[in-house]
Amino acid sequence: MDLYLDSVDFDEIEQALEFGFIKGLTTTPTFMHRHGIKDIDSAIVKLSGMVPELQVEALGETPDSIINEAKRILALPLKQEPVFKVPISNEGLIACQRLTAKGHRVNVHLIYTLNQAYMAIEAGAAFVCPLAGRLQDQGHDAIKLYEQCVEVINKHNYQSKVMFSSVRYPEHVRQALLAGVHVCTAPFNVINRLCDNSLTAAGTAQFWEHTQLMTQSVGSLMRPENPICMTSDTLASAMVKMTESRLGAVTLVDSEGNIAGVFTDGDLRRRLQENGEKILTKTIEEIGFSRNPITIEQDASLDQAVKLFKESQVDSIVVMEGNQPSGHLDIQDLVKIGLLGQEHL
């Protein structure tokens, strides 16, 4: 089954063509009107240079007027000859037969019955086009009509192709495939959702998560901020550095620059609740701090970091480069990119 795009939105068309297998484009005057196109001929010329095959309307009240409209379109500076779309009618069938006899291709559309489809086939239509959505809106079994059209063409060796149109949702494309139609023309918002599936999305996310855990290092994710205080600094100094870095912890070092511990926002709240604001001028050494900080090497994998968060039950890990603290890895850094969720906590 060939897949066509049903649109006149140039941006949509370019996006759809990136798939590489869109075989053609169908348009309608209604689409052009909705899209605000004023110069229909210029639009047709532009579209003819964009798509593998273009199908455009050739309207008229008589066979001659339909044929004259087709001739007028052919006189435009087109990159290719289009397929002419003609609504089903006695006049349209006569025009279809005459255009086909001259080597042009016609899509007879707005078909709602098998009798209409049969007449279009006999007139030599290259495409016979019932409208699924509109038929279903009226309570008719559109899929049955498509199956009947395909059966008639196969049984009697006709050359016409059945086109599934008036596509409303991805399910229509599935139904088109099962009905055995030759072509399905769909709007971009439907084509763009044909690969959507919640199970696929979940599986892809899981694969991506595990790949990141194995291949990315702690250093690639850790915060660029690296708040460090000496144990001799005041609590107020630690608060300032926490605020500036927007982290919930500062790394503490001794007078020789060696890591001595960590002071967290949790420590801060507990000390203030116990002793009040009078401790703001005291040193961190005086009020106490966590002397056994959880650390991890900068070149460790994110998988190791996840395990460490689970084992230690902390919210922040000090990242080390050799013997020196180089930054912090916060648990939210992993949560935000989907590498640590409730199942890990």
KAFENZI-V763922 format. One record per backbone hydrogen bond with DSSP energy under -1.0 kcal/mol. NH is the residue of the N-H (numbers start at 1). CO is the residue of the C=O. E is the energy in kcal/mol with one decimal. If there is no record, write none. Layout:
nh->NH co->CO e->E
nh->NH co->CO e->E
//
This chain:
nh->2 co->182 e->-2.8
nh->4 co->184 e->-3.0
nh->5 co->24 e->-2.5
nh->6 co->186 e->-2.5
nh->7 co->26 e->-1.5
nh->13 co->9 e->-2.6
nh->14 co->10 e->-2.2
nh->15 co->11 e->-2.1
nh->16 co->12 e->-3.0
nh->17 co->13 e->-2.5
nh->19 co->16 e->-1.7
nh->20 co->17 e->-1.1
nh->23 co->3 e->-2.4
nh->25 co->53 e->-2.4
nh->26 co->5 e->-2.7
nh->27 co->55 e->-1.4
nh->32 co->28 e->-1.9
nh->33 co->29 e->-2.5
nh->34 co->30 e->-2.7
nh->35 co->31 e->-2.2
nh->36 co->33 e->-1.3
nh->37 co->32 e->-2.5
nh->43 co->39 e->-1.8
nh->44 co->40 e->-2.4
nh->45 co->41 e->-2.4
nh->46 co->42 e->-2.4
nh->47 co->43 e->-2.8
nh->48 co->44 e->-2.2
nh->50 co->47 e->-1.6
nh->51 co->47 e->-1.6
nh->55 co->25 e->-2.4
nh->56 co->83 e->-2.3
nh->58 co->85 e->-2.6
nh->66 co->62 e->-2.2
nh->67 co->63 e->-2.5
nh->68 co->64 e->-2.7
nh->69 co->65 e->-1.9
nh->70 co->66 e->-2.1
nh->71 co->67 e->-2.4
nh->72 co->68 e->-2.4
nh->73 co->69 e->-2.2
nh->74 co->70 e->-2.3
nh->75 co->71 e->-1.3
nh->76 co->73 e->-1.6
nh->78 co->76 e->-2.6
nh->83 co->54 e->-2.9
nh->84 co->105 e->-2.4
nh->85 co->56 e->-3.6
nh->86 co->107 e->-2.8
nh->88 co->109 e->-2.2
nh->93 co->89 e->-2.5
nh->94 co->90 e->-1.9
nh->95 co->91 e->-2.2
nh->96 co->92 e->-2.5
nh->97 co->93 e->-2.6
nh->98 co->94 e->-2.2
nh->99 co->95 e->-2.9
nh->100 co->96 e->-2.8
nh->101 co->97 e->-2.1
nh->102 co->98 e->-1.0
nh->103 co->100 e->-1.8
nh->104 co->99 e->-2.3
nh->107 co->84 e->-3.0
nh->108 co->127 e->-2.3
nh->109 co->86 e->-1.6
nh->111 co->129 e->-1.6
nh->117 co->113 e->-1.9
nh->118 co->114 e->-2.9
nh->119 co->115 e->-2.2
nh->120 co->116 e->-2.2
nh->121 co->117 e->-2.5
nh->122 co->118 e->-2.5
nh->123 co->119 e->-1.6
nh->124 co->121 e->-1.6
nh->125 co->120 e->-2.3
nh->126 co->106 e->-1.7
nh->127 co->106 e->-1.8
nh->128 co->161 e->-3.1
nh->129 co->108 e->-2.4
nh->131 co->111 e->-1.2
nh->132 co->165 e->-2.2
nh->133 co->166 e->-1.4
nh->135 co->131 e->-2.0
nh->136 co->132 e->-2.6
nh->137 co->133 e->-2.1
nh->139 co->136 e->-1.7
nh->140 co->135 e->-2.3
nh->142 co->140 e->-1.5
nh->145 co->141 e->-1.4
nh->146 co->142 e->-2.0
nh->147 co->143 e->-2.4
nh->148 co->144 e->-2.3
nh->149 co->145 e->-2.4
nh->150 co->146 e->-2.4
nh->151 co->147 e->-2.3
nh->152 co->148 e->-2.6
nh->153 co->149 e->-2.2
nh->154 co->150 e->-2.5
nh->155 co->151 e->-2.8
nh->156 co->152 e->-2.2
nh->158 co->153 e->-1.7
nh->161 co->126 e->-2.2
nh->163 co->128 e->-2.9
nh->164 co->183 e->-3.2
nh->165 co->130 e->-1.1
nh->172 co->169 e->-1.8
nh->174 co->170 e->-1.6
nh->175 co->171 e->-2.3
nh->176 co->172 e->-2.3
nh->177 co->173 e->-2.2
nh->178 co->174 e->-2.2
nh->179 co->175 e->-2.0
nh->181 co->176 e->-1.5
nh->182 co->162 e->-1.2
nh->183 co->162 e->-2.1
nh->184 co->2 e->-2.6
nh->185 co->164 e->-2.6
nh->186 co->4 e->-2.3
nh->191 co->187 e->-2.2
nh->192 co->188 e->-3.0
nh->193 co->190 e->-1.6
nh->194 co->191 e->-1.3
nh->196 co->193 e->-1.1
nh->201 co->197 e->-2.6
nh->202 co->198 e->-2.3
nh->203 co->199 e->-2.5
nh->204 co->200 e->-2.7
nh->205 co->201 e->-2.4
nh->206 co->202 e->-2.1
nh->207 co->203 e->-2.4
nh->208 co->204 e->-2.7
nh->209 co->205 e->-2.5
nh->210 co->206 e->-2.5
nh->211 co->207 e->-2.3
nh->212 co->208 e->-2.4
nh->213 co->209 e->-2.5
nh->214 co->210 e->-1.7
nh->215 co->211 e->-2.3
nh->216 co->212 e->-2.5
nh->218 co->300 e->-2.8
nh->219 co->298 e->-2.6
nh->221 co->218 e->-1.4
nh->222 co->218 e->-2.1
nh->223 co->328 e->-2.0
nh->229 co->251 e->-2.7
nh->231 co->253 e->-1.7
nh->233 co->230 e->-2.0
nh->235 co->282 e->-2.3
nh->236 co->280 e->-2.0
nh->238 co->234 e->-1.6
nh->239 co->235 e->-2.2
nh->240 co->236 e->-2.0
nh->241 co->237 e->-2.1
nh->242 co->238 e->-2.3
nh->243 co->239 e->-2.4
nh->244 co->240 e->-2.7
nh->245 co->241 e->-2.1
nh->246 co->242 e->-1.4
nh->247 co->242 e->-1.1
nh->250 co->263 e->-2.5
nh->251 co->227 e->-2.5
nh->252 co->261 e->-2.7
nh->253 co->229 e->-2.2
nh->254 co->258 e->-2.4
nh->257 co->254 e->-2.0
nh->260 co->252 e->-3.3
nh->261 co->252 e->-1.5
nh->262 co->290 e->-2.2
nh->263 co->250 e->-2.4
nh->265 co->248 e->-2.6
nh->268 co->264 e->-2.1
nh->269 co->265 e->-2.3
nh->270 co->266 e->-2.2
nh->271 co->267 e->-2.5
nh->272 co->268 e->-2.3
nh->273 co->269 e->-2.3
nh->274 co->270 e->-2.0
nh->275 co->271 e->-2.6
nh->276 co->272 e->-2.1
nh->279 co->276 e->-1.4
nh->280 co->277 e->-2.0
nh->282 co->279 e->-1.5
nh->284 co->233 e->-2.6
nh->285 co->231 e->-2.1
nh->287 co->283 e->-1.8
nh->288 co->284 e->-1.7
nh->290 co->262 e->-1.7
nh->296 co->318 e->-1.9
nh->298 co->320 e->-2.6
nh->300 co->297 e->-1.6
nh->302 co->216 e->-2.1
nh->303 co->213 e->-2.1
nh->305 co->301 e->-1.5
nh->306 co->302 e->-2.6
nh->307 co->303 e->-2.0
nh->308 co->304 e->-2.1
nh->309 co->305 e->-2.5
nh->310 co->306 e->-2.2
nh->311 co->307 e->-2.3
nh->312 co->308 e->-2.7
nh->313 co->309 e->-2.0
nh->317 co->329 e->-2.5
nh->318 co->294 e->-2.4
nh->319 co->327 e->-2.9
nh->320 co->296 e->-2.9
nh->321 co->324 e->-3.1
nh->324 co->321 e->-1.5
nh->326 co->319 e->-3.1
nh->327 co->319 e->-1.2
nh->329 co->317 e->-2.6
nh->331 co->315 e->-2.9
nh->333 co->330 e->-1.4
nh->335 co->331 e->-1.8
nh->336 co->332 e->-2.6
nh->338 co->335 e->-1.7
nh->339 co->334 e->-2.6
nh->344 co->341 e->-1.8
//
